[in-house]
Amino acid sequence: MTKKRTVGDKKLIELARQASKLARIGSWEFDVTGEKIYWSEMVHELHETDPNTFIPDLGSGLSFYREDFRPMAKEKVQKCIETGIEFDFEAILVTQKKNERWVRAIGNAEMIDGKSRRIYGSFQDIHAFKSLELQNREILESISDAFYAVDKDWNFTYFNKEAENLLLKKAEGVLGRNIWELFPAGIGTPIQKIYQRVARSKNPESFEYYYPADGKWYEIKAYPSQGGISAYFRNIDERKLAAEELEKAYQEKNNILESIGDAFFHVNKDWVVTYCNKETERVLGRKREDIQGKNLWDLYPDVVGTAIYHQYHKAMETQENLAFEEYYPALNMWLELAVYPSATGLSVYFKDITQRKELDIRLLQANERFEKVTEATQDAIWDWNILENTLYWGAGFNNLFGYQIEKITPTLESWSNHIHPEDREQILKSIDGALRKPDKSHWTEEYRYQKNGGAYADVIDRGIVIRDEKGNPIRMVGAMTDITERKNFEISRNNYVRQIEIQNEKLKNIAWTQSHIVRAPLARMMGIMNFIEGNKNQDDIFMWLKHLRDSANELDGIIRNMVDEAQHLAPPYSA
């Protein structure tokens, strides 16, 4: 008795039909004993056959498989009939209208007394899915990155050619096997932890990984996929090595920039400071973290519009190197700057030269004073740079000797060539001797020096030796004084004294000679006077008076003669 179908049964059948149509799944059955095949409406649709006119059999049904899939399909169906082994495979059908379609064929056997009475199963249209899978496979095989996928149990479901090349394993030996069993070196490393986190959190992650088994670096991008993960990866050993070399070069550059005595900073095209060294911190009095990443003109608005500002812009615009000195009022500092433009911006080296600048100013002032002194004095001031063998002559050199110093290059040789030949060797030895004695700082000599017209002047030359910390002579400064007039005066004075000495000698001789002559009449006169005083005879007195007169006349003649001789002596000094 046939049971009538209820309304509910009909609805279930209709839902099943609709579900089958939506899933594009059809059923089939093969009666092994009667050798009859049943295809559902969907199976006919998949084969593009007319269920009203086409009656399939086992042979015609298997003939729909494309030639490359047909042997495999026959083998699986035959084994199912003979042994009852189930089958489940994917293959391509060539429909009655010559269209190719991917299908999934599933079969089971009904066994009675160890023999198959019928086999039955389903066909599913998987063409769209399989086409997409193959398309994805082609894409995955064509990409330059390696790619693999693992399921929720960490078994490989996909492994492309580049993955084979990098990990040195073939896809057929990997698919279906556990990733941690095939690659145990990754257990406990960051890659396992990250993969587990991606699978759990469903959030993709990118990271770099050093795989200890092959000693290589990889860049990995992991994505969650159906409980497991999909991973794209590439070998980055070259990039890592390049990065290490770049880091090394960068560090070496930093070390160089940190070790140089100059302050250094770099600005990009937008005037943002990208780097500055420690010397910059010291000179400008700011920490580098307060400088780097900031706009230069925001940091130093007081520089805008100054010579430094214009020079920087000039270098940026012309791409020409510039070097200049400038006073920075905000820091009360003189700076020496060297600016080097490039495609990325400006590199600026600078140093605090305030002390040197002040010394230069003081030196300039000292030189001005020195020049005024040389103009005011009658001496010929000189400054001999011993190391460079250059000689500076003051204006007095022209005044004293007539040499126009602006038309000649003074050297030790040009000076010594004008020393009198008889004096030259001794003077040069004297200078050399002074230079060789570390404890000697003063030198003085007199010699004859030739004037521009050829005549010689008597000079006295005084010098001071300037030495370095080791006592080596480096400079000698001094002054030459013309003492010709003084020399002539000394000669005249000496001649005058000599003349006086000669005259005195003559007078001495005259006085000595005449004193003996004077004594004779004087003695007689004194004797006569004594005799007269003691004699009373008048006649004798007259006689002795006559003798006294004669002696007096004689004495008078002697005195006249002395006066006359003295008058004939030449004056002590006359032209």
Secondary structure, DSSP 8 states (H G I E B T S, - for coil): ------HHHHHHHHHHHHHHHHHTEEEEEEETTTTEEEE-HHHHHHHT--TTT----HHHHHHTB-TTTHHHHHHHHHHHHHH---EEEEEEEE-TTS-EEEEEEEEEEEEETTEEEEEEEEEEE-HHHHHHHHHHHHHHHHSSSEEEEE-TTSBEEEE-HHHHHHHT--GGGTTTSBHHHH-GGGTTSHHHHHHHHHHHH---EEEEEEETTTTEEEEEEEEEETTEEEEEEEE-HHHHHHHHHHHHHHHHHHHHHHHSSSEEEEEETT-BEEEE-HHHHHHHT--GGGTTTSBHHHH-GGGTTSHHHHHHHHHHHH---EEEEEEEGGGTEEEEEEEEE-SSEEEEEEEE-HHHHHHHHHHHHHHHHHHHHHHH-SSEEEEEETTTTEEEE-THHHHHH---GGGS---HHHHHTTB-HHHHHHHHHHHHHHHH-TT--EEEEEEEEE-TTS-EEEEEEEEEEEE-TTS-EEEEEEEEEE-HHHHHHHHHHHHHHHHHHHHHHHHHHHHHHHHHHHHHHHHHHHHHHHHHHH---HHHHHHHHHHHHHHHHHHHHHHHHHHHHHHTS--SS--
